[in-house]
Amino acid sequence: MDTFAELADFELDPSAIRRLARDFCVHHQVVLLGGIPEDPRTPVTLGMLHPEQAKARLMVGRRLQRPVKSVRLNAYEIGSAISYGFDGPQTGI
């Protein structure tokens, strides 16, 4: 079951985010949140714009060979997390 969350509720781990291709994340509007637990039985957390659409969640589970827990994020938060993972933190002047 998916729940609504805020990006600020999660630690962002660029190496975990990059376990999925950027194009996949953008196309499916998903991003891995937190780290990848050592125990393969422990679920990873996937931020999704549409968690009710199981296709991306199933694809991530197959790719990472572990269960996936989904949480709902908005499009801005997903885009911000993807950018953080692939481009690094954004700093302003």
WOVEN-V482014 format. One record per backbone hydrogen bond with DSSP energy under -1.0 kcal/mol. CO is the residue of the C=O (numbers start at 1). NH is the residue of the N-H. If there is no record, write none. Layout:
BEGIN
CO,NH ; CO,NH
END
This chain:
BEGIN
3,72 ; 6,9 ; 7,10 ; 11,34 ; 13,17 ; 14,18 ; 16,19 ; 17,20 ; 21,25 ; 22,26 ; 23,27 ; 24,28 ; 25,29 ; 25,30 ; 29,49 ; 31,47 ; 39,42 ; 44,69 ; 45,33 ; 46,71 ; 47,31 ; 48,73 ; 50,53 ; 52,54 ; 54,58 ; 55,59 ; 56,60 ; 57,61 ; 58,62 ; 59,63 ; 60,64 ; 61,65 ; 61,66 ; 67,44 ; 69,46 ; 71,48 ; 72,5 ; 74,78 ; 75,79 ; 76,80 ; 77,81 ; 78,82 ; 79,83 ; 80,84 ; 81,85 ; 82,86 ; 83,87 ; 84,88
END
